[in-house]
Amino acid sequence: MDPQELLQKYRDLQAYVGWTPSDAGRVRSTVAVLEPHLPEIVDDFYAEIEKHPQARKVISGGAEQIVRLKGTLTTWLRQLLGGDYDLEYVLRRWQVGYRHVEIGLDQVFANVALARIRLHIAGILRTRWPGDQAELAATRDSLDKLLDLEMALINGAYQAEFAARQQRVERLVAIGQVAGGIAHELRNPLNVIKTSVYYLTNARSVSPEKTKEHLERIEKQVTTADSVITALSNYARLPSPTLRPFPLEQVVREALEAVEPPDNIQVQVDLPPALPPVLADLDQVQIVFLNLFRNAYEAMPQGGALRISATDGDGHVEVAVTDTGDGIPPEVLKRIMEPFHSTKSRGIGLGLAISRSIVDRNQGTLKAFSEPGRGATFKLRLKSADRVPEQKEVNSGPS
């Protein structure tokens, strides 16, 4: 996390718990009482760790490591009571939490360890406090605020590292999925090319017709492989959308003209005349409709009907693209928009994945609904431009 961002977050947390300079002063006033007892607090802390295997397992360096850790904890306590809660202090606390994550200490043990220190400090103050009880109560309140802030920093470090690890795992999964998809989609054309090359190289007497046939097969498979690479490139390098108002009927009509339906499929467009314009990237949204229409036609090889309808409300326009095909099985439906997930004999299963990515970037949603034997409906939801009538063009930011 950016240091200044972290400090600002700490300041916000201080304000949230009502931390004031008076709290810092009261904490500093405990140093004289607690300093002689710091070794006692530290020894108790590590003696308790010895009783819990899940906590003890992270200490792998034996007695020497425990000596070093005791010194570190003593320094941590002195800094805690020092009263200087600046950027350097916050960064040190964050690193302590981060180190707990690195060594594999369960977050639960980090929290209860802090609670044990809190109870030990409270016990010493209760028996050794030189002032009146009202002053002690206020001082303990200040210490509780401070220790709560410590726990917030530690938990923040855990959450940040957990999120980073999740992202790394997700990237690895995505890489594996992409690699698997590429291997699957390129292996077939490569095998065909290999077979044809082997035939042309090893056949004793190849007629001109056979030569032409195999060369055409090779050319066709090269084209197929190139289309796979092009689709992957388009998916990975999808540009940032330029959001601007446009009438939805325009892009629907243009997509229908670009992908004409087969003769055995009837198309019904039911868009209300008063439908407000949407705020999105026209060219990118057209890609979505092209994919949805192609999929719908392919889902009805024996013929059927395609219906395009729309409603508006709550600042959004929702378009439903419904076919009368065989529907999508539940186990396929839940993965239908994942990259490389395809039930077709041809294609690499990127059409719907690209469509969902486009819609996400255009601040909308794309959802699929289906029952086997009863067709499928894809619902595209986009922002209405009515809420920003004077906004001519909006760039959504870097991709």
URVENPE-V717216 format. One line per field, one symbol per residue. phi: phi as a letter, one per 20 degrees, with the letter a starting at -180 (. if undefined). burial: # if it has 24 or more other C-alpha atoms within 12 Angstrom, else .. A space follows every 50 residues. Layout:
BEGIN
phi = ???
burial = ???
END
This chain:
BEGIN
phi = .ggffffffffffgffemfcgffffffffegffegfdggfffffgeffgg ecgfeffeedemfffffffffffffgfffgefnddefffffffffffffg ffenfgggfffffffffgffffffffedfeeeffffffffffffgfffff fffffffgffffffffffffffffffffffffgffeffffffffffffff edffcdfgffgfffffffffffffffffffffffffdffffdebfbffgg ffffffffcffgfecedcdcdggefffddaegffffgffgfffgfffffc feorcdddcbccrlmcddddddddffncggfegfdfdfgmebdefcndmd gffffffffgfemccccdcacgncmbcddddcffeffcfeefbcefoff
burial = .....##..#..##....#...##.######.###.###.##..##..#. ....##.##..........#..##.########.#...##########.# #...###.###.##..##.###.##...#......#..############ ########..#................#..##..##.###.##..#...# .............#..##..#..##..#..##..#..#.##########. ##..##....#...#.#...#...########################## ...#########...#############....#..#######....#### ####################....############.............
END
